[in-house]
Amino acid sequence: MTAEDTAARIARWMDRAAPDLDDFAAIAEKAWAELPDEFRALTGDVEIRVDDFPTDEALDELGLDSEFDLLGLFQGVGLAHAPAVAGTGQMPNRVWLYRRPILDYWAEHEETLGDVVTHVLVHEIGHHFGLSDDDIDAVEAAAD
């Protein structure tokens, strides 16, 4: 790499800040939009939300000690367990993406931020489909 190449790489990063929640939501929307149409159609009306960290209740429910241990979460009734008619007062199905843990993971790995967000999004949608972590890992291994 030439000195010019190095200077250009450094210049790209000198004035950048970490993406805020609005930026992160836009990254998630782009990741969603780039998924295959057939896949998105199967998800139904799942909402995609972003926040800095999971709630204490979510961490307690999953038995996690650190808010950095959870990159995303599916909340709701998965398609495999959904009744034919939604009950009154039933909350919508949601996929949560947690900005700070995802950024922490991204900083430690050799993937683009967009790839990490897409991976977490697809993983959580897998839970919406009723798949376990082991099922999702097997699907990902087969795809690789």
KEFI-348318 format. One line per field, with one value per atom (N, C-alpha, C): atom name; x, y, z. Coordinates in pm, 1 decimal, decimal comma. Example, Ala and Ser with C-alpha at 12.3 -4.5 7.8 and 13.67 -1.06 7.14 Angstrom:
// residues 2
atom: N  CA  C  N  CA  C
u: 1319,0  1230,0  1320,0  1285,0  1367,0  1290,0
v: -569,0  -450,0  -330,0  -225,0  -106,0  3,0
w: 780,0  780,0  780,0  708,0  714,0  787,0
***
This chain:
// residues 144
atom: N  CA  C  N  CA  C  N  CA  C  N  CA  C  N  CA  C  N  CA  C  N  CA  C  N  CA  C  N  CA  C  N  CA  C  N  CA  C  N  CA  C  N  CA  C  N  CA  C  N  CA  C  N  CA  C  N  CA  C  N  CA  C  N  CA  C  N  CA  C  N  CA  C  N  CA  C  N  CA  C  N  CA  C  N  CA  C  N  CA  C  N  CA  C  N  CA  C  N  CA  C  N  CA  C  N  CA  C  N  CA  C  N  CA  C  N  CA  C  N  CA  C  N  CA  C  N  CA  C  N  CA  C  N  CA  C  N  CA  C  N  CA  C  N  CA  C  N  CA  C  N  CA  C  N  CA  C  N  CA  C  N  CA  C  N  CA  C  N  CA  C  N  CA  C  N  CA  C  N  CA  C  N  CA  C  N  CA  C  N  CA  C  N  CA  C  N  CA  C  N  CA  C  N  CA  C  N  CA  C  N  CA  C  N  CA  C  N  CA  C  N  CA  C  N  CA  C  N  CA  C  N  CA  C  N  CA  C  N  CA  C  N  CA  C  N  CA  C  N  CA  C  N  CA  C  N  CA  C  N  CA  C  N  CA  C  N  CA  C  N  CA  C  N  CA  C  N  CA  C  N  CA  C  N  CA  C  N  CA  C  N  CA  C  N  CA  C  N  CA  C  N  CA  C  N  CA  C  N  CA  C  N  CA  C  N  CA  C  N  CA  C  N  CA  C  N  CA  C  N  CA  C  N  CA  C  N  CA  C  N  CA  C  N  CA  C  N  CA  C  N  CA  C  N  CA  C  N  CA  C  N  CA  C  N  CA  C  N  CA  C  N  CA  C  N  CA  C  N  CA  C  N  CA  C  N  CA  C  N  CA  C  N  CA  C  N  CA  C  N  CA  C  N  CA  C  N  CA  C  N  CA  C  N  CA  C  N  CA  C  N  CA  C  N  CA  C  N  CA  C  N  CA  C  N  CA  C  N  CA  C  N  CA  C  N  CA  C  N  CA  C  N  CA  C  N  CA  C  N  CA  C  N  CA  C  N  CA  C  N  CA  C  N  CA  C  N  CA  C  N  CA  C  N  CA  C  N  CA  C  N  CA  C  N  CA  C  N  CA  C  N  CA  C
u: 85,2  0,0  90,3  57,1  137,0  102,1  186,6  161,1  31,7  3,1  -122,2  -243,2  -233,6  -343,1  -368,1  -260,3  -272,0  -334,3  -289,5  -344,4  -493,4  -533,2  -674,4  -758,4  -706,4  -780,0  -796,8  -693,0  -699,8  -798,0  -791,2  -879,5  -1026,2  -1059,7  -1199,1  -1252,2  -1167,3  -1212,1  -1192,6  -1114,3  -1077,5  -1196,4  -1293,8  -1405,7  -1535,4  -1527,6  -1648,9  -1680,7  -1809,4  -1859,5  -1935,2  -1953,3  -2032,7  -2174,7  -2241,0  -2378,7  -2469,8  -2555,2  -2651,1  -2773,0  -2874,5  -2991,6  -3062,7  -3070,6  -3134,0  -3052,8  -2920,8  -2834,4  -2850,2  -2853,3  -2862,5  -2995,7  -3103,0  -3233,6  -3228,4  -3159,5  -3146,3  -3064,6  -2960,5  -2882,1  -2969,7  -3050,6  -3141,2  -3244,7  -3299,7  -3397,4  -3334,6  -3210,5  -3140,3  -3116,0  -3074,2  -3051,6  -3181,5  -3292,0  -3423,6  -3460,8  -3443,0  -3481,1  -3400,0  -3278,4  -3192,4  -3212,8  -3296,9  -3328,8  -3417,8  -3413,6  -3497,9  -3646,6  -3717,3  -3860,4  -3939,1  -3907,2  -3979,5  -3961,7  -3840,6  -3810,4  -3888,3  -3885,4  -3957,2  -4106,8  -4161,1  -4304,6  -4345,1  -4257,6  -4288,2  -4291,4  -4230,6  -4220,2  -4348,7  -4439,7  -4563,0  -4537,3  -4604,1  -4599,4  -4501,0  -4390,4  -4293,3  -4236,0  -4226,0  -4167,5  -4018,5  -3940,5  -3796,7  -3768,3  -3711,1  -3681,3  -3533,9  -3481,4  -3344,2  -3343,5  -3250,2  -3227,8  -3080,2  -3033,4  -2893,2  -2864,4  -2950,1  -2928,9  -3062,0  -3057,2  -3178,7  -3221,3  -3347,0  -3397,6  -3342,2  -3344,7  -3303,9  -3393,7  -3523,1  -3615,9  -3576,8  -3538,4  -3497,0  -3371,1  -3275,8  -3152,0  -3181,0  -3267,1  -3303,3  -3372,5  -3466,1  -3540,9  -3449,2  -3343,7  -3250,3  -3132,3  -3126,3  -3017,9  -2883,8  -2883,2  -2759,3  -2714,1  -2584,3  -2528,5  -2496,9  -2462,4  -2417,6  -2507,4  -2534,5  -2614,6  -2540,7  -2410,9  -2333,9  -2344,3  -2411,0  -2424,1  -2537,4  -2618,1  -2735,1  -2731,6  -2718,7  -2712,5  -2851,0  -2943,7  -3078,6  -3173,7  -3302,9  -3403,2  -3532,6  -3594,5  -3729,3  -3825,9  -3925,4  -4030,0  -4164,2  -4240,4  -4372,7  -4404,3  -4499,3  -4541,2  -4492,7  -4399,7  -4344,9  -4453,0  -4426,9  -4524,7  -4565,7  -4472,1  -4503,5  -4599,2  -4609,5  -4693,0  -4811,6  -4826,9  -4930,9  -5068,8  -5167,7  -5305,9  -5356,5  -5461,8  -5518,7  -5566,5  -5617,5  -5664,4  -5589,7  -5530,7  -5456,0  -5550,7  -5503,1  -5583,3  -5588,3  -5693,9  -5708,0  -5596,3  -5537,1  -5431,3  -5296,4  -5286,2  -5157,8  -5062,3  -4941,8  -4840,7  -4793,6  -4751,2  -4701,0  -4568,1  -4539,7  -4410,0  -4303,4  -4193,0  -4085,9  -3951,0  -3864,9  -3723,2  -3651,0  -3574,3  -3494,3  -3348,9  -3285,5  -3142,3  -3080,7  -2977,4  -2917,3  -2785,5  -2789,2  -2680,4  -2545,6  -2538,0  -2408,0  -2345,9  -2420,1  -2358,9  -2317,4  -2397,0  -2359,7  -2233,4  -2223,8  -2101,5  -1980,4  -1997,8  -1889,6  -1844,8  -1940,4  -1908,9  -1836,2  -1888,0  -1830,4  -1685,2  -1656,3  -1520,6  -1420,8  -1469,3  -1381,6  -1373,2  -1445,5  -1449,3  -1418,1  -1393,1  -1354,6  -1473,3  -1585,5  -1704,5  -1743,0  -1815,7  -1867,1  -1983,5  -2011,6  -2124,2  -2254,9  -2268,9  -2389,6  -2409,1  -2299,0  -2308,1  -2348,0  -2294,9  -2329,8  -2477,6  -2524,2  -2665,7  -2754,7  -2720,0  -2799,1  -2801,5  -2687,2  -2680,1  -2771,7  -2764,6  -2847,3  -2994,6  -3027,7  -3165,8  -3220,1  -3146,0  -3189,7  -3199,7  -3105,1  -3108,3  -3237,4  -3271,2  -3391,4  -3518,5  -3518,4  -3633,4  -3645,6  -3533,1  -3537,3  -3615,7  -3599,0  -3678,8  -3826,6  -3855,2  -3993,0  -4054,7  -3972,8  -4019,6  -4031,6  -3987,7  -3997,5  -3871,4  -3762,3  -3637,1  -3560,2  -3492,2  -3405,0  -3269,5  -3184,7  -3048,7  -2975,3  -2991,5  -2925,9  -2976,0  -3107,8  -3164,3  -3104,2  -3096,7  -3044,0  -2897,2  -2821,3  -2679,4  -2663,3  -2749,5  -2742,9  -2775,9  -2874,4  -2909,2  -2792,1  -2731,9  -2618,5  -2499,0  -2473,5  -2362,6  -2386,2  -2509,9  -2543,0  -2528,7  -2561,2  -2551,2  -2406,1  -2318,3  -2176,1  -2116,1
v: -116,3  0,0  123,3  215,8  337,1  434,2  533,6  637,3  712,0  732,2  797,5  713,7  581,9  492,2  496,2  493,4  498,2  629,4  740,1  871,1  878,5  822,6  824,3  740,7  624,5  539,9  611,6  674,7  746,8  863,3  937,0  1053,1  1013,8  894,1  849,2  832,3  805,2  774,1  888,2  986,0  1089,0  1167,8  1195,3  1279,4  1202,4  1071,6  991,0  963,6  963,1  923,8  792,3  722,0  598,8  634,0  545,0  573,6  587,3  690,4  707,5  618,4  627,2  540,2  561,3  686,4  712,2  650,8  666,5  605,0  453,3  399,6  254,9  202,9  277,9  239,2  239,9  337,0  342,9  223,7  183,7  65,9  -58,5  -69,7  -184,8  -185,9  -69,5  -61,2  -103,6  -62,3  -101,4  -252,0  -307,7  -452,1  -526,6  -479,1  -539,9  -532,8  -416,4  -395,8  -483,7  -519,8  -600,0  -750,6  -790,6  -932,7  -974,4  -1101,2  -1145,3  -1118,2  -1078,5  -1047,5  -1162,9  -1286,2  -1403,1  -1418,3  -1392,2  -1402,8  -1297,0  -1172,7  -1065,1  -1091,8  -1147,1  -1176,1  -1277,5  -1371,6  -1474,1  -1420,0  -1305,5  -1254,2  -1190,4  -1156,3  -1092,2  -950,6  -912,9  -774,8  -753,1  -822,7  -805,6  -662,9  -599,6  -466,3  -480,4  -390,1  -387,2  -259,2  -275,6  -162,3  -164,1  -48,5  -40,1  34,3  -2,7  66,3  48,8  126,9  114,2  -18,8  -59,0  -181,4  -251,2  -381,7  -451,9  -404,1  -428,2  -392,7  -488,7  -445,6  -533,8  -656,6  -638,4  -751,5  -856,7  -812,8  -907,4  -981,5  -909,8  -974,4  -1076,0  -1038,2  -1129,9  -1254,3  -1233,3  -1346,0  -1445,4  -1394,0  -1480,2  -1525,5  -1476,9  -1515,7  -1458,4  -1339,0  -1275,2  -1172,2  -1162,4  -1070,9  -932,5  -926,7  -800,4  -761,1  -632,6  -583,3  -598,3  -625,7  -648,2  -792,9  -879,6  -1020,4  -1046,3  -946,2  -965,7  -863,9  -913,1  -825,9  -794,3  -888,0  -870,2  -960,8  -936,9  -1014,2  -1016,3  -1133,2  -1142,8  -1144,5  -1058,6  -1056,3  -1075,2  -1167,5  -1189,3  -1336,4  -1367,8  -1505,2  -1544,8  -1638,5  -1682,2  -1739,3  -1735,0  -1782,2  -1927,1  -2009,4  -2150,6  -2169,4  -2067,4  -2078,2  -1982,0  -1908,5  -1805,3  -1867,6  -1817,5  -1863,6  -1809,4  -1868,8  -1825,8  -1681,4  -1641,4  -1504,6  -1446,9  -1330,7  -1266,9  -1228,9  -1248,0  -1212,5  -1063,0  -1018,1  -877,6  -836,4  -724,5  -673,1  -738,0  -826,9  -891,7  -790,4  -782,5  -691,7  -741,4  -650,7  -693,5  -767,7  -853,5  -919,9  -816,4  -822,0  -724,2  -792,6  -740,8  -774,7  -650,6  -669,6  -560,9  -580,4  -473,0  -471,3  -373,0  -418,1  -336,2  -276,9  -145,5  -69,9  -90,0  -64,1  -67,5  -207,3  -314,6  -447,0  -484,4  -443,0  -472,3  -396,6  -270,0  -193,8  -255,3  -302,9  -367,8  -494,6  -575,1  -697,1  -661,3  -562,1  -519,5  -476,4  -403,8  -354,5  -468,2  -583,5  -696,2  -800,1  -780,7  -881,0  -818,6  -902,0  -859,0  -856,9  -806,1  -796,4  -650,0  -617,5  -481,4  -465,3  -342,7  -316,8  -361,1  -335,8  -378,7  -529,5  -604,6  -750,8  -797,8  -733,3  -772,5  -744,4  -626,9  -592,1  -689,4  -720,3  -815,4  -951,7  -998,0  -1128,1  -1132,2  -1029,9  -1026,9  -1019,0  -938,1  -925,2  -1060,2  -1128,5  -1258,6  -1360,4  -1356,5  -1448,8  -1430,5  -1307,6  -1281,6  -1313,7  -1290,4  -1330,3  -1482,3  -1552,8  -1698,5  -1739,3  -1665,9  -1693,8  -1664,6  -1561,4  -1530,2  -1648,4  -1718,1  -1836,6  -1958,6  -1944,9  -2056,4  -2140,3  -2094,2  -2169,4  -2142,3  -2243,5  -2228,8  -2175,7  -2137,7  -2095,6  -2206,5  -2331,4  -2444,6  -2460,2  -2444,7  -2452,9  -2344,4  -2223,5  -2110,0  -2133,6  -2182,2  -2210,8  -2315,3  -2416,3  -2521,9  -2465,5  -2377,0  -2315,0  -2230,8  -2152,3  -2068,7  -2153,7  -2262,9  -2351,1  -2411,5  -2450,3  -2507,3  -2402,9  -2276,4  -2169,3  -2135,6  -2152,6  -2123,0  -2230,3
w: 0,0  0,0  0,0  -87,1  -98,9  13,4  28,0  128,8  96,2  -33,3  -74,1  -36,0  -58,2  -20,9  129,0  206,5  351,9  396,0  338,9  374,2  340,0  226,1  186,6  282,1  323,5  419,3  552,7  598,8  726,6  716,2  606,6  588,3  591,8  539,0  539,3  681,0  776,4  912,2  1012,3  982,3  1079,8  1134,2  1052,6  1095,7  1114,5  1114,4  1128,2  1274,1  1302,1  1433,7  1416,3  1525,2  1520,0  1477,6  1403,7  1363,5  1485,1  1483,2  1592,4  1565,0  1649,0  1632,8  1498,8  1452,8  1323,6  1209,6  1215,1  1114,0  1117,2  1237,7  1253,9  1200,2  1223,8  1168,6  1016,2  958,6  812,5  760,8  832,9  794,9  801,1  905,2  919,5  807,2  772,8  663,6  531,3  508,1  385,2  384,4  498,5  507,7  478,4  534,6  512,4  363,6  303,6  163,9  68,7  107,8  21,5  37,8  133,0  146,6  29,4  -8,9  -120,8  -94,3  -198,6  -187,4  -125,9  -167,2  -117,3  33,8  79,8  222,4  300,5  251,6  320,1  322,9  214,7  208,2  314,9  344,9  444,9  587,3  610,9  748,0  798,0  708,8  753,6  799,7  907,2  954,7  1069,3  1070,3  1177,8  1172,5  1289,2  1299,1  1326,6  1271,7  1299,4  1375,9  1493,9  1581,4  1619,2  1653,0  1702,0  1834,7  1917,4  2044,1  2078,3  2173,0  2210,8  2278,4  2371,8  2448,8  2473,6  2500,8  2542,9  2681,6  2713,5  2845,4  2950,3  3074,9  3185,2  3191,7  3162,2  3163,8  3060,8  2941,3  2836,3  2878,4  2937,2  2982,6  3092,4  3187,7  3296,4  3242,6  3149,6  3092,9  3021,9  2959,5  2886,5  2972,7  3096,5  3185,8  3146,4  3088,5  3044,6  3146,5  3164,9  3263,4  3206,9  3080,8  3021,7  2905,7  2895,8  2784,0  2651,2  2655,5  2532,7  2483,9  2560,1  2522,4  2424,1  2395,0  2309,2  2195,2  2071,1  1954,2  1899,2  1916,3  1865,0  1939,1  1919,4  1990,9  1910,6  1902,8  1847,4  1964,5  1962,1  2063,8  1994,9  2045,5  1990,4  1982,5  1899,2  1877,8  1738,8  1733,6  1606,4  1515,6  1387,0  1288,9  1313,3  1361,3  1385,9  1503,1  1589,6  1709,8  1710,4  1602,0  1598,0  1580,0  1654,4  1632,5  1498,7  1447,4  1319,2  1325,8  1442,0  1462,1  1581,3  1562,5  1670,5  1784,1  1906,9  2022,5  2043,7  2105,6  2137,4  2231,6  2202,8  2289,1  2265,8  2170,4  2142,6  2081,4  2136,4  2084,4  1948,2  1860,8  1730,2  1744,7  1649,8  1646,5  1611,7  1686,0  1665,9  1664,7  1579,9  1582,7  1632,1  1739,3  1795,0  1753,2  1709,9  1683,3  1781,9  1852,3  1957,8  1909,3  1891,2  1828,5  1897,0  2026,2  2094,9  2094,4  2126,5  2118,0  1974,9  1875,6  1736,8  1699,1  1737,6  1708,9  1777,5  1899,6  1972,8  1899,9  1856,5  1781,0  1651,2  1579,6  1452,3  1469,1  1576,2  1599,6  1621,5  1663,3  1695,0  1583,3  1472,3  1366,1  1230,6  1135,8  1001,4  905,3  949,1  865,1  853,1  747,5  737,0  834,2  871,3  960,8  895,9  767,8  697,5  702,5  688,6  695,0  834,1  937,5  1074,5  1100,2  1062,5  1083,2  1007,3  883,4  805,1  871,9  920,2  986,9  1109,4  1192,9  1314,5  1276,3  1178,1  1132,3  1083,8  999,6  947,3  1060,2  1153,5  1267,9  1348,4  1377,8  1457,6  1379,3  1249,3  1167,6  1169,0  1176,6  1190,6  1314,0  1425,0  1545,7  1520,0  1441,8  1403,6  1328,1  1249,6  1176,9  1267,4  1393,5  1487,1  1495,8  1436,6  1439,6  1568,7  1618,5  1735,1  1689,0  1784,2  1750,2  1675,7  1720,6  1654,0  1511,3  1490,6  1355,4  1266,0  1318,4  1240,5  1208,6  1306,7  1282,2  1172,0  1172,2  1070,3  932,1  923,3  796,0  746,1  835,8  796,7  753,1  823,5  787,2  648,3  620,1  489,4  379,0  410,4  311,0  280,2  379,9  358,6  270,9
***
